[in-house]
């Protein structure tokens, strides 16, 4: 089964990215989010992740989504959509899409 075929198992995967206080309130800790995504994707799909890049400064707001870029070993790149589940900064992966031309 290919990478995108295994995504069904990830859709219900909940991650916890403890929020940190920023200038305007609580924001997602992007470094922790990146580490959690890498760890969970490697376990779930069995492919080595080279890097994960998530935006910094994402406000914790229930229902808000943001995207992270995942680079797999071998050069393939994916875009992962993350949804914030609650004010505790719990998140889940809601979509993984191959980056066009990568």
Residue pairs with C-beta under 8 A, 6 or more apart in sequence:
3 45
3 47
3 72
3 76
3 78
3 96
3 98
4 96
4 97
4 98
6 44
6 45
6 46
7 45
7 95
7 96
9 44
9 45
10 40
10 41
10 44
10 45
10 93
10 96
11 92
11 93
11 94
11 95
12 92
13 40
13 44
13 92
13 93
14 85
14 90
14 91
14 92
15 33
15 36
15 37
15 40
15 82
15 90
15 91
15 92
15 93
16 36
16 88
16 89
16 90
16 91
17 28
17 29
17 30
17 32
17 33
17 36
17 89
17 90
17 91
18 29
18 32
18 89
19 26
19 27
19 28
19 29
19 60
19 88
19 89
20 26
20 27
20 29
21 27
22 57
22 59
24 59
25 59
25 60
26 59
26 60
26 87
26 89
27 56
27 57
27 58
27 59
27 60
28 54
28 58
28 59
28 60
28 66
28 84
28 89
28 91
29 89
30 54
30 55
30 56
30 57
30 58
33 54
33 68
33 82
33 91
34 52
34 53
34 54
34 68
35 52
37 49
37 52
37 54
37 68
37 70
37 80
37 82
37 93
38 49
38 51
38 52
38 70
40 93
41 47
41 49
41 70
41 80
42 48
42 49
47 72
47 73
48 72
48 73
49 70
49 71
49 72
49 73
50 71
50 72
50 73
51 70
51 71
52 68
52 69
52 70
52 71
52 80
53 68
53 69
54 66
54 68
54 82
55 66
55 67
55 68
58 64
58 66
58 84
60 84
60 87
60 89
61 84
62 84
62 85
62 86
62 87
63 83
63 84
64 83
64 84
65 81
65 82
65 83
65 84
65 94
66 81
66 82
66 84
67 79
67 80
67 81
67 82
68 79
68 80
68 82
69 77
69 78
69 79
69 80
69 99
70 77
70 78
70 79
70 80
70 96
71 77
71 78
72 78
75 102
76 98
76 102
77 98
77 99
77 102
78 96
78 97
78 98
78 99
79 96
79 97
79 98
79 99
80 93
80 95
80 96
81 93
81 94
81 95
81 96
81 97
82 91
82 92
82 93
82 94
83 91
83 92
83 94
84 90
84 91
85 91
85 92
